[in-house]
């Protein structure tokens, strides 16, 4: 079953808004520490697949239980 590309990949700013984070620096710290959702680079721009973000949230909820 081929997976379709999402309508739009998410930016660090999108994650700040979604999770009410203090700043995009938090997203970049997650990336450096490998604790946040999986991201990828498009040139110099960081992007996140919404499905990867959902999987990361689910894993965080699983750890909290």
N, C-alpha and C positions, 0 to 999 in steps of 0.2 A: 504494500500500500504506500504510494508516494506521499510524502508530507508536503503540504503547501506552504509557501512562504507567508509569513504573517502580513497583515495589511500594512503594518508600520513597525519598524524596530524602535526600541525605546532608547532614549538618551539618558545620560546621568541626571540631567535636570528633571526628566520624567520620574525617575526613581525618587529624587528628593521630594517632589510633589506627592507621589503616591504614598510614601512612607513617612511624610512630614519630617524629613531629616534636616539637621541644622544647615548643611551646605553640601555642595558637590564633593568637597574634600572627603566627606564621610564615604561616599561611593568609591573614590579613588583609594582610600585606606582599606576598604573591604577588598578591593582588587589586589592591592599589594600584599595583604595578609591572607589572601585566598579564602576569605570567609563569606563573601557575598555571592550574588548570582553570577553565573558564567557570562562573560562579555567577550566581545571581539572588536578588533580595530578595522575601520574602513578608512584607510589612509591614516590620518592623525586623530580621527574621531572614534570615540568609544561608543559602541552600541550593544544593546541587549535584546535577545529574542524573548518576546513575551512568554513563550512556553518555558524557557529556562528560568525566567523570573518566577513563574507559577510553581515550578518544581522546587526551586529554592525556598519559597514561602512554605510549601507543603513540608519540606524537610525541617524547617525551623519549627513548625507546629508539631511535628512528630517528636522532635527533641524535647519540646516543652512539656509533652504529655507524660 
